[in-house]
Amino acid sequence: MNAQKDGSINSVVYHPIGIIRSPHKEGSKTPIQPIYADGCRGFVEIFPQYAEGLRGLEDFSHIFLIFHLHLRKEVKLIVKPYLHDKEKGVFATRSPHRPNAIGLSLVRLEKIEGSRVYVNDLDILDGTPLLDIKPYTKELDSRLTSKDGWIEGIDPKEARRKGRRTGT
């Protein structure tokens, strides 16, 4: 972190803790969200110096993967969501064209073997740098919502068909 004389921060630097390995090689063929990636399995290879931090993670069914969108090419403050026909501000979407190239994905944890974390519902490109892992818990993370914004108008069947990006 670099701080100015007035205490403001002008940059933040993170270092990957691992690499995400997935069957997804092309962004245009990758499911757009974990909910549409059922059956897409892969693993996270945690770097040896961080492997001890996995202790106890196997007790959770789901984990958040926080990652660097290393192939993001441009920042856009106004985007057209994949499943919607009207432009929105990037912060009202899950678009990768964010000012900070940070991604978040909720995946199912299948098993841990050594420094490999095997997951399902993977919607992340192969070779993506992993920044962090956090466990998902229904007690702390689940909320009943009263508003889901523009997503409320999406037909669930059409979203599932388009979201898998299988063309069917």
MARMAR-749847 format. One record per atom (N, C-alpha, C): y, z, x; residue in three letters. Coordinates in pm, whole numbers, padded with zeros to 5 digits. Each point is the difference from the previous one (the first is absolute). Layout:
+--------+--------+--------+------+
:     c2 :     c3 :     c1 : rest :
+--------+--------+--------+------+
:      Y :      Z :      X :  ALA :
...
+--------+--------+--------+------+
END
This chain:
+--------+--------+--------+------+
:     c2 :     c3 :     c1 : rest :
+--------+--------+--------+------+
: -00117 :  00000 :  00084 :  MET :
:  00117 :  00000 : -00084 :  MET :
:  00124 :  00000 :  00089 :  MET :
:  00093 : -00085 : -00030 :  ASN :
:  00126 : -00007 :  00074 :  ASN :
:  00114 :  00047 : -00089 :  ASN :
:  00069 :  00103 :  00042 :  ALA :
:  00109 :  00055 : -00079 :  ALA :
:  00134 : -00037 :  00062 :  ALA :
:  00098 : -00024 : -00086 :  GLN :
:  00137 : -00026 :  00042 :  GLN :
:  00070 :  00134 :  00027 :  GLN :
:  00120 : -00005 :  00057 :  LYS :
:  00077 :  00123 :  00026 :  LYS :
:  00031 :  00075 : -00129 :  LYS :
:  00015 : -00074 : -00110 :  ASP :
:  00031 :  00065 : -00128 :  ASP :
: -00125 :  00053 : -00070 :  ASP :
: -00117 : -00013 :  00063 :  GLY :
: -00124 :  00050 : -00057 :  GLY :
: -00076 : -00102 : -00083 :  GLY :
:  00060 : -00116 : -00026 :  SER :
: -00072 : -00102 : -00077 :  SER :
: -00109 : -00064 :  00086 :  SER :
: -00098 : -00054 : -00067 :  ILE :
: -00114 : -00061 :  00069 :  ILE :
:  00014 : -00151 : -00005 :  ILE :
: -00014 : -00066 :  00115 :  ASN :
:  00011 : -00145 :  00000 :  ASN :
: -00133 : -00070 :  00020 :  ASN :
: -00104 :  00071 :  00039 :  SER :
: -00132 : -00062 :  00009 :  SER :
: -00108 :  00107 : -00002 :  SER :
: -00116 : -00043 : -00047 :  VAL :
: -00118 :  00085 : -00005 :  VAL :
: -00114 : -00084 :  00057 :  VAL :
: -00080 :  00058 :  00087 :  VAL :
: -00111 : -00074 :  00062 :  VAL :
: -00131 :  00070 : -00035 :  VAL :
: -00096 : -00080 : -00046 :  TYR :
: -00134 :  00051 : -00028 :  TYR :
: -00099 : -00072 :  00089 :  TYR :
: -00112 :  00065 :  00026 :  HIS :
: -00106 : -00061 :  00079 :  HIS :
: -00126 : -00001 : -00084 :  HIS :
: -00072 : -00111 : -00003 :  PRO :
: -00123 : -00008 : -00080 :  PRO :
: -00102 :  00105 :  00044 :  PRO :
: -00078 :  00048 : -00098 :  ILE :
: -00110 :  00092 :  00028 :  ILE :
: -00134 : -00072 : -00009 :  ILE :
:  00004 : -00127 : -00041 :  GLY :
: -00123 : -00077 : -00013 :  GLY :
:  00030 : -00141 : -00049 :  GLY :
: -00107 : -00073 : -00023 :  ILE :
:  00007 : -00138 : -00048 :  ILE :
: -00088 : -00013 : -00124 :  ILE :
:  00051 : -00070 : -00102 :  ILE :
: -00075 : -00024 : -00123 :  ILE :
: -00080 : -00128 :  00017 :  ILE :
: -00129 :  00007 : -00031 :  ARG :
: -00089 : -00116 :  00007 :  ARG :
: -00044 : -00033 : -00142 :  ARG :
:  00025 : -00123 : -00041 :  SER :
: -00033 : -00040 : -00137 :  SER :
: -00049 : -00144 : -00002 :  SER :
: -00056 : -00043 : -00113 :  PRO :
: -00042 : -00138 : -00012 :  PRO :
:  00117 : -00095 : -00025 :  PRO :
:  00119 :  00054 : -00019 :  HIS :
:  00117 : -00080 : -00037 :  HIS :
:  00070 : -00057 :  00124 :  HIS :
: -00001 : -00132 :  00010 :  LYS :
:  00060 : -00067 :  00116 :  LYS :
:  00130 : -00071 : -00035 :  LYS :
:  00022 : -00029 : -00128 :  GLU :
:  00119 : -00071 : -00045 :  GLU :
:  00067 :  00077 : -00112 :  GLU :
:  00131 :  00018 :  00011 :  GLY :
:  00073 :  00073 : -00102 :  GLY :
: -00013 : -00062 : -00138 :  GLY :
: -00001 : -00132 : -00008 :  SER :
: -00006 : -00069 : -00129 :  SER :
: -00135 :  00016 : -00070 :  SER :
: -00100 :  00048 :  00070 :  LYS :
: -00133 :  00020 : -00059 :  LYS :
: -00038 :  00147 : -00009 :  LYS :
:  00094 :  00088 :  00031 :  THR :
: -00025 :  00144 :  00000 :  THR :
:  00041 :  00058 : -00136 :  THR :
: -00083 :  00085 : -00062 :  PRO :
:  00041 :  00063 : -00126 :  PRO :
:  00136 :  00067 :  00016 :  PRO :
:  00078 : -00003 : -00109 :  ILE :
:  00138 :  00047 :  00011 :  ILE :
:  00014 :  00152 : -00008 :  ILE :
: -00101 :  00070 : -00046 :  GLN :
:  00002 :  00146 : -00009 :  GLN :
: -00144 :  00051 :  00008 :  GLN :
: -00020 :  00125 :  00041 :  PRO :
: -00136 :  00054 :  00008 :  PRO :
: -00076 : -00005 : -00133 :  PRO :
:  00071 :  00014 : -00111 :  ILE :
: -00065 : -00001 : -00132 :  ILE :
: -00071 : -00133 : -00025 :  ILE :
:  00045 : -00107 :  00065 :  TYR :
: -00060 : -00133 : -00015 :  TYR :
: -00094 : -00034 :  00116 :  TYR :
: -00027 :  00096 :  00087 :  ALA :
: -00081 : -00025 :  00119 :  ALA :
: -00136 :  00070 : -00006 :  ALA :
: -00048 :  00030 : -00120 :  ASP :
: -00130 :  00066 : -00014 :  ASP :
: -00107 : -00082 :  00071 :  ASP :
: -00076 :  00064 :  00084 :  GLY :
: -00106 : -00068 :  00073 :  GLY :
:  00045 : -00057 :  00133 :  GLY :
:  00129 :  00005 :  00030 :  CYS :
:  00051 : -00046 :  00129 :  CYS :
: -00010 :  00117 :  00098 :  CYS :
: -00098 : -00008 :  00087 :  ARG :
: -00027 :  00109 :  00092 :  ARG :
:  00046 : -00033 :  00141 :  ARG :
:  00032 :  00105 :  00071 :  GLY :
:  00037 : -00013 :  00140 :  GLY :
:  00000 :  00138 :  00063 :  GLY :
:  00062 :  00011 :  00114 :  PHE :
:  00008 :  00130 :  00066 :  PHE :
:  00128 :  00010 :  00081 :  PHE :
:  00031 :  00123 :  00032 :  VAL :
:  00113 :  00029 :  00088 :  VAL :
: -00058 :  00052 :  00129 :  VAL :
:  00039 : -00060 :  00110 :  GLU :
: -00042 :  00045 :  00132 :  GLU :
:  00111 :  00091 :  00053 :  GLU :
: -00026 :  00129 :  00001 :  ILE :
:  00098 :  00097 :  00048 :  ILE :
: -00007 :  00005 :  00153 :  ILE :
:  00114 : -00002 :  00065 :  PHE :
:  00002 :  00008 :  00146 :  PHE :
: -00056 :  00136 :  00043 :  PHE :
: -00073 :  00004 :  00112 :  PRO :
: -00071 :  00122 :  00042 :  PRO :
:  00087 :  00126 :  00005 :  PRO :
:  00123 : -00011 :  00042 :  GLN :
:  00084 :  00119 :  00012 :  GLN :
:  00038 :  00060 : -00135 :  GLN :
: -00027 : -00071 : -00111 :  TYR :
:  00032 :  00051 : -00134 :  TYR :
: -00125 :  00032 : -00082 :  TYR :
: -00119 : -00028 :  00052 :  ALA :
: -00124 :  00014 : -00077 :  ALA :
: -00023 :  00143 : -00050 :  ALA :
:  00038 :  00099 :  00077 :  GLU :
: -00017 :  00139 : -00043 :  GLU :
:  00075 :  00030 : -00129 :  GLU :
:  00106 : -00073 : -00025 :  GLY :
:  00079 :  00018 : -00122 :  GLY :
: -00072 : -00041 : -00127 :  GLY :
: -00117 : -00062 :  00012 :  LEU :
: -00078 : -00041 : -00118 :  LEU :
: -00080 :  00116 : -00059 :  LEU :
: -00011 :  00110 :  00070 :  ARG :
: -00081 :  00113 : -00045 :  ARG :
:  00042 :  00044 : -00140 :  ARG :
: -00095 :  00006 : -00092 :  GLY :
:  00025 :  00043 : -00138 :  GLY :
:  00036 : -00113 : -00094 :  GLY :
:  00033 : -00117 :  00052 :  LEU :
:  00040 : -00112 : -00085 :  LEU :
: -00115 : -00047 : -00090 :  LEU :
: -00123 :  00017 :  00046 :  GLU :
: -00117 : -00044 : -00076 :  GLU :
: -00015 :  00074 : -00133 :  GLU :
:  00074 :  00108 : -00020 :  ASP :
: -00005 :  00076 : -00124 :  ASP :
:  00081 : -00063 : -00113 :  ASP :
:  00067 : -00111 :  00028 :  PHE :
:  00085 : -00067 : -00100 :  PHE :
: -00061 : -00134 : -00041 :  PHE :
:  00022 : -00037 : -00125 :  SER :
: -00055 : -00127 : -00049 :  SER :
:  00095 : -00117 :  00027 :  SER :
:  00129 :  00027 :  00009 :  HIS :
:  00100 : -00104 :  00020 :  HIS :
:  00100 :  00044 :  00108 :  HIS :
:  00052 : -00100 :  00071 :  ILE :
:  00101 :  00029 :  00102 :  ILE :
:  00112 : -00104 : -00008 :  ILE :
:  00118 :  00044 :  00039 :  PHE :
:  00112 : -00092 :  00017 :  PHE :
: -00003 : -00051 :  00144 :  PHE :
:  00010 : -00131 :  00016 :  LEU :
:  00020 : -00059 :  00132 :  LEU :
:  00146 : -00043 :  00008 :  LEU :
:  00067 :  00048 :  00102 :  ILE :
:  00140 : -00035 :  00023 :  ILE :
: -00001 : -00090 :  00124 :  ILE :
:  00055 : -00119 : -00015 :  PHE :
: -00018 : -00100 :  00105 :  PHE :
:  00127 : -00082 :  00024 :  PHE :
:  00000 : -00068 :  00112 :  HIS :
:  00111 : -00087 :  00038 :  HIS :
: -00031 : -00142 : -00046 :  HIS :
:  00091 : -00059 : -00077 :  LEU :
: -00015 : -00138 : -00048 :  LEU :
:  00037 : -00094 :  00114 :  LEU :
: -00090 : -00012 :  00095 :  HIS :
:  00028 : -00069 :  00127 :  HIS :
:  00023 : -00150 : -00013 :  HIS :
: -00040 : -00060 : -00110 :  LEU :
:  00020 : -00144 : -00018 :  LEU :
:  00115 : -00032 : -00094 :  LEU :
:  00070 :  00101 : -00046 :  ARG :
:  00115 : -00023 : -00087 :  ARG :
:  00102 : -00083 :  00076 :  ARG :
:  00048 : -00107 : -00063 :  LYS :
:  00089 : -00091 :  00068 :  LYS :
:  00147 :  00020 : -00033 :  LYS :
:  00029 :  00048 : -00119 :  GLU :
:  00140 :  00014 : -00038 :  GLU :
:  00020 :  00116 : -00096 :  GLU :
:  00123 :  00047 : -00004 :  VAL :
:  00042 :  00105 : -00092 :  VAL :
:  00073 : -00068 : -00116 :  VAL :
: -00035 :  00041 : -00121 :  LYS :
:  00068 : -00050 : -00119 :  LYS :
:  00032 :  00120 : -00087 :  LYS :
:  00123 :  00015 : -00041 :  LEU :
:  00035 :  00111 : -00089 :  LEU :
: -00025 : -00035 : -00146 :  LEU :
: -00006 : -00129 : -00032 :  ILE :
: -00035 : -00047 : -00134 :  ILE :
: -00127 : -00085 :  00014 :  ILE :
: -00103 :  00035 : -00077 :  VAL :
: -00129 : -00070 :  00006 :  VAL :
: -00051 : -00027 : -00141 :  VAL :
: -00090 : -00095 : -00011 :  LYS :
: -00069 : -00025 : -00125 :  LYS :
: -00140 :  00056 :  00016 :  LYS :
: -00033 :  00109 : -00073 :  PRO :
: -00133 :  00059 :  00012 :  PRO :
: -00110 : -00102 : -00032 :  PRO :
: -00112 :  00014 :  00066 :  TYR :
: -00111 : -00094 : -00014 :  TYR :
: -00044 : -00016 : -00145 :  TYR :
: -00002 :  00107 : -00076 :  LEU :
: -00050 : -00004 : -00138 :  LEU :
:  00111 : -00003 : -00104 :  LEU :
:  00121 : -00038 :  00040 :  HIS :
:  00114 :  00003 : -00091 :  HIS :
:  00086 : -00123 :  00023 :  HIS :
:  00076 : -00038 : -00101 :  ASP :
:  00079 : -00123 :  00014 :  ASP :
:  00150 :  00024 :  00018 :  ASP :
:  00042 :  00125 :  00011 :  LYS :
:  00142 :  00030 :  00019 :  LYS :
:  00022 :  00074 :  00131 :  LYS :
:  00109 : -00033 :  00065 :  GLU :
:  00031 :  00065 :  00128 :  GLU :
:  00034 :  00147 : -00020 :  GLU :
: -00036 :  00078 :  00101 :  LYS :
:  00025 :  00145 :  00002 :  LYS :
:  00048 :  00039 :  00138 :  LYS :
:  00062 :  00115 :  00010 :  GLY :
:  00032 :  00055 :  00131 :  GLY :
: -00129 :  00039 :  00070 :  GLY :
: -00005 : -00020 :  00131 :  VAL :
: -00124 :  00026 :  00075 :  VAL :
: -00052 :  00142 : -00020 :  VAL :
:  00089 :  00097 : -00022 :  PHE :
: -00044 :  00138 : -00016 :  PHE :
: -00062 :  00026 : -00138 :  PHE :
:  00011 : -00097 : -00091 :  ALA :
: -00065 :  00009 : -00131 :  ALA :
: -00132 : -00076 :  00001 :  ALA :
: -00046 : -00038 :  00119 :  THR :
: -00124 : -00078 :  00013 :  THR :
: -00084 :  00057 :  00115 :  THR :
: -00112 : -00064 :  00022 :  ARG :
: -00085 :  00034 :  00114 :  ARG :
: -00004 : -00117 :  00098 :  ARG :
:  00103 : -00079 : -00001 :  SER :
:  00011 : -00116 :  00088 :  SER :
: -00003 :  00043 :  00147 :  SER :
: -00059 : -00083 :  00087 :  PRO :
:  00002 :  00032 :  00144 :  PRO :
:  00134 : -00031 :  00066 :  PRO :
:  00091 : -00065 : -00070 :  HIS :
:  00127 : -00043 :  00060 :  HIS :
:  00104 :  00113 :  00000 :  HIS :
: -00038 :  00115 :  00048 :  ARG :
:  00081 :  00122 : -00003 :  ARG :
:  00083 :  00014 :  00127 :  ARG :
:  00109 :  00075 : -00006 :  PRO :
:  00080 :  00022 :  00121 :  PRO :
: -00080 :  00064 :  00114 :  PRO :
: -00089 :  00091 : -00033 :  ASN :
: -00092 :  00057 :  00099 :  ASN :
: -00139 : -00048 : -00035 :  ASN :
: -00068 : -00057 :  00095 :  ALA :
: -00130 : -00066 : -00023 :  ALA :
: -00111 :  00103 : -00010 :  ALA :
:  00009 :  00086 : -00103 :  ILE :
: -00099 :  00106 : -00020 :  ILE :
: -00076 : -00028 : -00129 :  ILE :
: -00133 :  00002 :  00010 :  GLY :
: -00086 : -00018 : -00116 :  GLY :
: -00074 :  00127 : -00034 :  GLY :
: -00039 :  00010 : -00126 :  LEU :
: -00073 :  00116 : -00051 :  LEU :
: -00111 : -00052 : -00090 :  LEU :
: -00121 :  00048 :  00022 :  SER :
: -00113 : -00045 : -00080 :  SER :
: -00094 :  00118 : -00028 :  SER :
: -00041 :  00013 : -00125 :  LEU :
: -00094 :  00105 : -00040 :  LEU :
: -00139 : -00062 : -00008 :  LEU :
: -00089 :  00043 :  00089 :  VAL :
: -00134 : -00057 :  00009 :  VAL :
: -00106 :  00107 : -00020 :  VAL :
: -00122 : -00046 : -00035 :  ARG :
: -00113 :  00093 : -00015 :  ARG :
: -00062 :  00024 :  00137 :  ARG :
: -00021 :  00125 :  00031 :  LEU :
: -00067 :  00038 :  00125 :  LEU :
: -00150 : -00001 : -00024 :  LEU :
: -00072 : -00080 :  00079 :  GLU :
: -00146 : -00008 : -00016 :  GLU :
: -00073 :  00091 :  00098 :  GLU :
:  00039 : -00004 :  00127 :  LYS :
: -00064 :  00087 :  00099 :  LYS :
:  00081 : -00004 :  00129 :  LYS :
: -00029 :  00098 :  00084 :  ILE :
:  00061 :  00005 :  00133 :  ILE :
: -00113 :  00009 :  00101 :  ILE :
:  00004 : -00089 :  00098 :  GLU :
: -00097 :  00002 :  00109 :  GLU :
:  00077 : -00003 :  00130 :  GLU :
:  00001 :  00113 :  00069 :  GLY :
:  00077 :  00009 :  00123 :  GLY :
:  00147 : -00021 : -00027 :  GLY :
:  00057 : -00103 :  00062 :  SER :
:  00143 : -00027 : -00020 :  SER :
:  00024 : -00116 : -00098 :  SER :
: -00106 : -00037 : -00074 :  ARG :
:  00013 : -00104 : -00101 :  ARG :
:  00001 :  00061 : -00139 :  ARG :
:  00099 : -00041 : -00078 :  VAL :
:  00015 :  00045 : -00138 :  VAL :
: -00028 : -00121 : -00088 :  VAL :
: -00112 :  00002 : -00073 :  TYR :
: -00040 : -00112 : -00084 :  TYR :
:  00060 :  00017 : -00140 :  TYR :
:  00060 : -00109 : -00051 :  VAL :
:  00073 :  00007 : -00126 :  VAL :
: -00036 : -00117 : -00090 :  VAL :
:  00034 :  00015 : -00128 :  ASN :
: -00017 : -00103 : -00101 :  ASN :
:  00135 : -00016 : -00071 :  ASN :
:  00016 : -00108 : -00073 :  ASP :
:  00125 : -00034 : -00070 :  ASP :
:  00108 : -00038 :  00101 :  ASP :
: -00039 : -00065 :  00106 :  LEU :
:  00091 : -00030 :  00111 :  LEU :
:  00079 : -00127 : -00027 :  LEU :
:  00131 :  00013 : -00002 :  ASP :
:  00091 : -00112 : -00026 :  ASP :
:  00092 : -00026 :  00120 :  ASP :
: -00050 :  00024 :  00120 :  ILE :
:  00081 : -00006 :  00121 :  ILE :
: -00060 : -00104 :  00094 :  ILE :
:  00086 : -00074 :  00068 :  LEU :
: -00045 : -00103 :  00093 :  LEU :
: -00070 :  00059 :  00123 :  LEU :
: -00099 : -00071 :  00048 :  ASP :
: -00072 :  00038 :  00120 :  ASP :
:  00096 :  00009 :  00119 :  ASP :
: -00015 :  00104 :  00081 :  GLY :
:  00082 :  00018 :  00119 :  GLY :
:  00131 :  00073 : -00023 :  GLY :
:  00021 :  00050 : -00120 :  THR :
:  00125 :  00070 : -00032 :  THR :
:  00003 :  00136 :  00070 :  THR :
:  00112 :  00033 :  00066 :  PRO :
:  00013 :  00130 :  00065 :  PRO :
:  00012 :  00114 : -00102 :  PRO :
: -00081 :  00103 :  00018 :  LEU :
:  00003 :  00118 : -00088 :  LEU :
:  00096 :  00103 :  00058 :  LEU :
:  00090 :  00051 : -00084 :  LEU :
:  00097 :  00102 :  00043 :  LEU :
: -00046 :  00141 : -00035 :  LEU :
: -00069 :  00015 : -00114 :  ASP :
: -00039 :  00134 : -00044 :  ASP :
: -00104 : -00011 : -00111 :  ASP :
: -00069 :  00111 : -00023 :  ILE :
: -00095 :  00017 : -00111 :  ILE :
:  00037 :  00130 : -00068 :  ILE :
:  00000 : -00002 : -00132 :  LYS :
:  00021 :  00123 : -00076 :  LYS :
: -00101 :  00003 : -00113 :  LYS :
: -00057 :  00116 : -00030 :  PRO :
: -00096 :  00008 : -00110 :  PRO :
:  00072 : -00007 : -00134 :  PRO :
: -00064 : -00067 : -00095 :  TYR :
:  00047 : -00002 : -00138 :  TYR :
: -00069 :  00114 : -00073 :  TYR :
:  00074 :  00075 : -00079 :  THR :
: -00061 :  00104 : -00082 :  THR :
:  00056 : -00012 : -00142 :  THR :
: -00088 :  00012 : -00098 :  LYS :
:  00048 : -00007 : -00139 :  LYS :
:  00093 :  00117 : -00030 :  LYS :
: -00025 :  00113 :  00063 :  GLU :
:  00082 :  00119 : -00025 :  GLU :
:  00146 : -00020 :  00045 :  GLU :
:  00019 : -00064 :  00114 :  LEU :
:  00135 : -00014 :  00055 :  LEU :
:  00064 : -00136 : -00026 :  LEU :
: -00082 : -00104 : -00016 :  ASP :
:  00055 : -00135 : -00006 :  ASP :
: -00001 : -00065 : -00138 :  ASP :
: -00085 :  00045 : -00090 :  SER :
: -00010 : -00063 : -00131 :  SER :
:  00111 :  00049 : -00092 :  SER :
:  00066 : -00094 : -00066 :  ARG :
:  00107 :  00032 : -00094 :  ARG :
: -00014 : -00087 : -00124 :  ARG :
:  00026 :  00057 : -00114 :  LEU :
:  00012 : -00080 : -00121 :  LEU :
:  00141 : -00058 :  00002 :  LEU :
:  00010 : -00130 : -00017 :  THR :
:  00132 : -00062 :  00002 :  THR :
:  00046 : -00031 : -00141 :  THR :
:  00129 : -00005 : -00018 :  SER :
:  00054 : -00039 : -00129 :  SER :
:  00062 : -00139 :  00007 :  SER :
:  00025 : -00048 :  00122 :  LYS :
:  00058 : -00134 :  00018 :  LYS :
: -00066 : -00067 :  00120 :  LYS :
: -00045 : -00124 : -00019 :  ASP :
: -00059 : -00078 :  00107 :  ASP :
:  00080 : -00127 :  00027 :  ASP :
:  00127 :  00000 : -00041 :  GLY :
:  00089 : -00112 :  00029 :  GLY :
: -00055 : -00133 : -00046 :  GLY :
:  00028 : -00103 :  00075 :  TRP :
: -00039 : -00137 : -00035 :  TRP :
: -00151 : -00020 : -00004 :  TRP :
: -00076 :  00091 :  00060 :  ILE :
: -00146 : -00012 :  00003 :  ILE :
: -00060 :  00019 : -00139 :  ILE :
:  00072 :  00072 : -00088 :  GLU :
: -00050 :  00022 : -00136 :  GLU :
: -00019 : -00130 : -00077 :  GLU :
:  00074 : -00104 :  00035 :  GLY :
: -00010 : -00127 : -00072 :  GLY :
: -00107 : -00094 :  00051 :  GLY :
: -00077 :  00041 :  00098 :  ILE :
: -00102 : -00087 :  00059 :  ILE :
: -00132 :  00014 : -00076 :  ILE :
: -00061 : -00113 : -00033 :  ASP :
: -00130 : -00001 : -00064 :  ASP :
: -00106 :  00044 :  00102 :  ASP :
: -00073 :  00108 : -00026 :  PRO :
: -00096 :  00052 :  00098 :  PRO :
: -00108 : -00100 :  00043 :  PRO :
: -00050 : -00080 : -00095 :  LYS :
: -00104 : -00098 :  00034 :  LYS :
:  00056 : -00109 :  00092 :  LYS :
:  00119 : -00048 : -00031 :  GLU :
:  00064 : -00102 :  00083 :  GLU :
:  00033 :  00057 :  00138 :  GLU :
:  00046 :  00125 :  00004 :  ALA :
:  00032 :  00064 :  00128 :  ALA :
: -00125 :  00012 :  00086 :  ALA :
: -00111 :  00039 : -00058 :  ARG :
: -00124 :  00013 :  00076 :  ARG :
: -00044 : -00137 :  00054 :  ARG :
:  00010 : -00104 : -00082 :  ARG :
: -00040 : -00134 :  00043 :  ARG :
:  00089 : -00048 :  00115 :  ARG :
:  00129 :  00013 : -00017 :  LYS :
:  00093 : -00046 :  00104 :  LYS :
: -00001 :  00092 :  00122 :  LYS :
: -00012 :  00129 : -00023 :  GLY :
:  00007 :  00097 :  00107 :  GLY :
: -00113 : -00009 :  00099 :  GLY :
: -00118 : -00043 : -00045 :  ARG :
: -00115 : -00018 :  00092 :  ARG :
:  00019 : -00122 :  00087 :  ARG :
:  00084 : -00094 : -00046 :  ARG :
:  00028 : -00125 :  00071 :  ARG :
: -00126 : -00083 :  00022 :  ARG :
: -00086 :  00001 : -00101 :  THR :
: -00121 : -00082 :  00009 :  THR :
:  00017 : -00133 : -00071 :  THR :
:  00108 : -00010 : -00080 :  GLY :
:  00026 : -00124 : -00072 :  GLY :
: -00076 : -00015 : -00129 :  GLY :
: -00074 :  00104 : -00041 :  THR :
: -00075 : -00009 : -00125 :  THR :
:  00060 :  00089 : -00105 :  THR :
+--------+--------+--------+------+
END
